[in-house]
Amino acid sequence: MMRKSSPSIKAKGNDSPLIETRKLNKSYVNDDVVTPVLHDVDLMIERGEFVAIMGPSGSGKSTLMHILGFLDTHSSGSYLFQGEAAGAMDDDALARIRATRVSFVFQAFNLLPRTTVLENVTLPLLYHPTIPVSERRERALRAIELVGLTDRKDYLTSQLSGGQKQRVAIARALVTEPDVIFADEPTGNLDSASGIAVMDALQTLHERGHTIILVTHERTTAEHAERIIHIKDGRIDSDTKGFKRVVANAVRSLK
């Protein structure tokens, strides 16, 4: 189906919510069999939030993240990104958003094993339409520093631990300075100590003003977020503040 011509993508200073869905639905059709996944999802996420989306396997949480990250499309309802309707964007506009405004951190890392940390982090910049070649190395080094891996920048990623690989993946997601970083089960393949290090890295990015949307089935991982959205049977079942953030705010108020 042909998409309509896209309106211009609004600048980061736009006052609209970063992400907004209205009665959003998603169904998959296979051999005339319709499988509903998401039902009437109303959601608003502002710039700078750290949001965890929780739910059991098959609840629709990953499907929702893929729609919000422009990896999939919704079936009905609406999805607005900075006030722009995703359904009205043409393929060029969608490609530009994927290259410049959203980034992903996946459970499986998705790194190139025979290249260095610096080369892996630089990779998204090769496809960026506005960042000049002269700035690529500096941006990559800055992202690597933010995740605490400057001393590993020349290592092959195959020489790193699982936790270090995931921090490289976070640096790679960060290097384009996107509007939002999506993290899909980022601690799923890690031991507890490595998982804590990865979540600390994401927490640091959030404290620096980055918007992070985390998908997880682990309550302890979700508690790092300031807001936890629970998905059940394709619907938002609850939307609450994370316990750790409530405690942190209470401690801060006592000082």
C-alpha positions as CSV (number, residue, x, y, z in Angstrom):
1,M,0.0,0.0,0.0
2,M,1.4,3.4,-1.0
3,R,2.1,5.8,1.9
4,K,1.0,9.4,1.7
5,S,3.6,12.1,1.2
6,S,5.3,12.9,4.5
7,P,5.0,16.2,6.2
8,S,8.3,17.7,7.4
9,I,9.7,16.1,10.5
10,K,9.5,18.5,13.4
11,A,12.6,19.7,15.2
12,K,13.5,18.5,18.7
13,G,12.2,21.8,20.2
14,N,8.6,20.9,19.3
15,D,6.3,21.1,22.3
16,S,4.3,18.0,21.4
17,P,4.9,14.8,23.5
18,L,7.8,12.8,22.1
19,I,5.5,9.7,21.7
20,E,1.7,9.5,21.8
21,T,-0.6,6.7,20.8
22,R,-4.4,6.9,20.5
23,K,-6.5,3.8,20.4
24,L,-3.6,2.0,18.8
25,N,-4.3,-1.5,17.6
26,K,-2.1,-4.2,16.0
27,S,-3.1,-7.5,14.4
28,Y,-1.2,-9.9,12.2
29,V,-2.8,-11.6,9.3
30,N,-1.5,-15.0,8.1
31,D,-3.5,-17.1,5.5
32,D,-6.6,-15.1,6.3
33,V,-6.2,-15.8,10.0
34,V,-6.2,-12.6,12.0
35,T,-4.3,-12.6,15.3
36,P,-4.9,-9.5,17.4
37,V,-1.9,-8.4,19.5
38,L,-2.5,-4.8,20.8
39,H,-5.9,-3.4,21.7
40,D,-6.7,0.4,22.1
41,V,-3.4,1.4,23.5
42,D,-3.4,5.0,24.7
43,L,0.1,6.1,25.7
44,M,2.0,9.4,26.2
45,I,5.8,9.6,26.8
46,E,7.5,12.9,27.2
47,R,11.1,13.7,26.3
48,G,13.6,12.8,29.0
49,E,11.6,10.0,30.6
50,F,12.9,6.6,31.5
51,V,10.1,4.1,30.9
52,A,10.0,0.4,31.4
53,I,7.4,-1.7,29.5
54,M,6.8,-5.0,31.3
55,G,4.7,-8.0,30.6
56,P,4.8,-11.8,30.2
57,S,5.8,-13.5,27.0
58,G,3.2,-12.9,24.3
59,S,1.7,-9.9,26.1
60,G,2.5,-7.5,23.2
61,K,5.2,-5.5,24.8
62,S,7.9,-6.2,22.1
63,T,5.3,-5.5,19.4
64,L,4.5,-2.1,21.0
65,M,8.2,-1.3,21.2
66,H,8.7,-2.2,17.5
67,I,5.9,0.1,16.5
68,L,7.1,3.0,18.6
69,G,10.6,2.4,17.1
70,F,9.4,2.4,13.5
71,L,10.3,-1.3,13.0
72,D,6.7,-2.2,12.6
73,T,3.4,-0.5,11.7
74,H,0.1,-0.3,13.6
75,S,-3.1,-1.6,12.1
76,S,-5.5,1.1,13.3
77,G,-5.6,4.1,15.7
78,S,-2.8,6.6,15.6
79,Y,0.9,6.9,16.5
80,L,2.3,10.4,16.8
81,F,6.0,11.0,17.0
82,Q,6.7,14.6,18.1
83,G,3.2,15.5,16.8
84,E,3.7,13.9,13.4
85,A,1.5,11.0,12.4
86,A,3.6,7.9,11.6
87,G,1.0,6.7,9.2
88,A,1.5,9.8,7.1
89,M,5.2,9.4,6.7
90,D,6.7,8.2,3.4
91,D,9.5,5.7,3.2
92,D,12.2,8.4,3.0
93,A,11.0,10.1,6.1
94,L,10.8,6.8,8.0
95,A,14.4,5.9,6.9
96,R,15.6,9.2,8.1
97,I,13.9,8.8,11.5
98,R,15.5,5.3,11.9
99,A,18.9,6.7,11.0
100,T,18.8,9.8,13.2
101,R,16.1,9.9,15.8
102,V,15.7,6.4,17.2
103,S,18.3,3.8,18.3
104,F,18.1,0.3,19.6
105,V,19.9,-1.9,22.1
106,F,19.1,-5.6,21.7
107,Q,19.4,-8.6,24.0
108,A,21.8,-10.3,21.5
109,F,24.1,-7.2,21.2
110,N,24.3,-7.4,17.4
111,L,27.9,-6.3,17.3
112,L,30.4,-7.1,14.5
113,P,32.8,-9.6,16.3
114,R,36.0,-9.0,14.1
115,T,36.0,-5.3,14.5
116,T,37.0,-3.0,17.3
117,V,34.8,-1.3,19.9
118,L,35.5,2.0,18.2
119,E,34.6,0.7,14.7
120,N,31.4,-0.8,16.0
121,V,30.3,2.4,17.7
122,T,31.2,4.5,14.6
123,L,29.1,2.3,12.3
124,P,25.8,4.1,12.6
125,L,27.5,7.4,11.6
126,L,28.4,5.9,8.2
127,Y,24.7,6.2,7.3
128,H,23.9,9.4,9.1
129,P,22.8,12.1,6.6
130,T,24.1,15.2,8.4
131,I,27.1,14.2,10.6
132,P,30.4,15.0,8.7
133,V,33.2,12.5,8.4
134,S,35.5,14.8,10.4
135,E,33.2,14.4,13.5
136,R,32.7,10.7,13.5
137,R,35.7,9.6,15.6
138,E,35.2,12.3,18.2
139,R,31.5,11.4,18.6
140,A,32.3,7.7,18.9
141,L,35.0,8.3,21.5
142,R,32.6,10.4,23.5
143,A,29.9,7.7,23.4
144,I,32.5,5.1,24.5
145,E,33.6,7.3,27.3
146,L,30.0,7.7,28.6
147,V,29.7,3.9,29.0
148,G,33.1,3.6,30.7
149,L,34.9,1.7,28.0
150,T,37.6,4.1,26.8
151,D,40.3,1.6,27.8
152,R,38.7,-1.0,25.6
153,K,38.2,1.1,22.5
154,D,40.8,-0.8,20.4
155,Y,39.7,-4.2,21.6
156,L,37.8,-6.5,19.2
157,T,34.3,-7.0,20.5
158,S,34.9,-10.8,20.6
159,Q,37.5,-10.1,23.4
160,L,34.9,-8.5,25.7
161,S,32.6,-9.9,28.4
162,G,28.9,-9.9,27.9
163,G,28.3,-6.9,30.0
164,Q,31.0,-5.0,28.1
165,K,29.5,-6.0,24.8
166,Q,26.1,-4.6,25.9
167,R,27.7,-1.3,27.0
168,V,29.3,-1.1,23.5
169,A,25.8,-1.6,22.1
170,I,24.6,1.2,24.3
171,A,27.4,3.5,23.0
172,R,26.5,2.6,19.5
173,A,22.9,3.5,20.1
174,L,23.9,6.8,21.7
175,V,26.4,8.0,19.1
176,T,23.8,9.5,16.7
177,E,22.3,11.5,19.6
178,P,18.8,10.1,19.0
179,D,15.6,11.4,20.4
180,V,15.0,8.0,22.1
181,I,16.9,4.9,22.9
182,F,14.9,1.6,22.9
183,A,16.4,-1.2,24.9
184,D,14.9,-4.7,24.3
185,E,15.7,-7.1,27.2
186,P,19.2,-5.6,27.5
187,T,20.1,-7.7,30.5
188,G,18.5,-10.9,29.3
189,N,21.8,-12.6,28.3
190,L,23.8,-11.3,31.3
191,D,24.7,-12.5,34.8
192,S,23.4,-10.3,37.6
193,A,26.6,-8.3,38.1
194,S,26.9,-7.5,34.4
195,G,23.1,-6.7,34.2
196,I,23.5,-4.2,37.1
197,A,26.4,-2.5,35.2
198,V,24.4,-2.2,32.0
199,M,21.4,-0.7,33.9
200,D,23.7,1.7,35.7
201,A,24.9,2.9,32.3
202,L,21.3,3.4,31.1
203,Q,20.5,5.2,34.3
204,T,23.5,7.5,33.8
205,L,22.3,8.3,30.3
206,H,18.8,9.1,31.6
207,E,20.3,11.4,34.2
208,R,22.0,13.2,31.4
209,G,18.7,13.9,29.7
210,H,18.3,11.0,27.3
211,T,14.9,9.4,26.8
212,I,15.0,5.6,27.3
213,I,12.2,3.1,26.7
214,L,13.1,-0.3,28.1
215,V,11.3,-3.6,27.4
216,T,11.8,-6.3,30.0
217,H,10.0,-9.2,31.8
218,E,12.3,-8.7,34.9
219,R,10.9,-6.6,37.7
220,T,14.3,-5.8,39.2
221,T,15.4,-4.5,35.8
222,A,12.2,-2.4,35.3
223,E,12.6,-0.8,38.7
224,H,15.6,1.2,37.4
225,A,13.0,3.2,35.4
226,E,11.0,6.2,36.7
227,R,7.9,4.8,35.2
228,I,6.7,1.2,34.7
229,I,4.0,0.3,32.2
230,H,2.6,-3.2,32.5
231,I,1.1,-4.8,29.4
232,K,-1.3,-7.7,29.8
233,D,-3.1,-9.4,26.9
234,G,-2.3,-6.5,24.6
235,R,-3.7,-3.8,26.8
236,I,-2.1,-1.4,29.3
237,D,-2.9,-3.0,32.6
238,S,-1.1,-0.4,34.8
239,D,1.1,2.7,34.6
240,T,3.0,3.4,37.8
241,K,6.2,5.0,39.1
242,G,9.2,2.7,39.6
243,F,9.8,1.8,43.3
244,K,13.5,2.8,43.2
245,R,12.6,6.2,41.8
246,V,10.0,6.7,44.5
247,V,12.6,5.9,47.2
248,A,15.2,8.1,45.5
249,N,12.8,11.0,45.4
250,A,11.8,10.4,49.1
251,V,15.5,10.4,50.1
252,R,16.2,13.5,48.1
253,S,13.3,15.3,49.8
254,L,14.8,14.6,53.3
255,K,18.1,16.2,52.5
